[in-house]
Amino acid sequence: METVNPFQIILDEINEVKKLLYSIQKEPELELKKKFYSFKEASAILKLDYQTVRSHVLKGNIKAEKIGRFYRINHLDLMSALQDVKSLKYKR
């Protein structure tokens, strides 16, 4: 005779809730991958001058994409630059 775990239904539902919570947790991260900033917005976030951000992008210290005639900085690239903001301020 096959023994059935009386709690199996509850365990299955808990696993479904875990999967749902994990997907909700990852959703903002996926949304931020699509977010781009202009030089002006990036300078406000990094608390640097517009020209400083522009020169770092042109030097290649901050990754940016040229869309048309404008540069746009990806959110994840900007956050990695934000961690190195002290070196960005004084890097020559």
N, C-alpha and C positions, 0 to 999 in steps of 0.2 A: 504494500500500500504506500502510496506517495504522500510524504508529509509536506504540507503547505504552510509556509511561514505566514502567520496571520498579519504580520507587519509589513509584508512585501508591498502591498498597495501603498502604504504610507511612505516607504522607502523610495518607491518609484516616483511618487509625487514630489518628494523632497529633491530628488535628482533633477526633475523637470524645473523646479523652482531655482535650483542652483544654476542650471544652464541659462535660464531667463535672466537672472541677476548678473551673471557673467557677461551676457550680451549687452545688457543695459550699461554695465560698467565700461565696456569697450567702446560704446557708441560715441561719447564725446571725443575720445581719442581719434576716431576715424573722421569725425567732423572737423577737428583741428588740422588734420592733414590737408584739408582743402582750403584752409584760410590763408590769405596772403595780405601783406601789409605794404603800404607805400613807404618811401623814405621818411616822410613826415610822421606817420603813425609809429614807425619803428624808432625814430628818434625820441618820441615821447615815452615809449615803453622802456628804452634803454637809458633814458635820461641823458642823452648826448645831443649835440648840435646836429642839425640836418646835414651840414657839410661833412661832419665827422663820419656819420653813417654812410653817406654817399662815397666818401673816399675809401672806407673800409670795404664796401661792396666792390668798388672798382679795382682795389688791390687784390681782392679775393679772400679777405679775412672773414667776410660774411657772405654766405652763398645767397645768390638772388637769380631770378629768372627775368629775362628781358621779354616783355610781352608788348609787342608793337614797339613804341619808342620809349616805354616806361619800364622801370625795373620794379619787380614785386618780390618781396622776401617772404618765404614760406614760414609759417608759425613755428614749426619744429626747428628750422635753422635759426630763427630769431631766438628761441629759448636756449639753444646751445650757445649762441653768442652772448646771451644774458648771463650765463654761468661764468663766462670769461670776460665780463664787462670791465673788470679792473684792468686786465691786460689790454682791452680794447681802448680804454681811455688814454693809456700811456704808451701804446705801441707806436713806434715811428718807423 
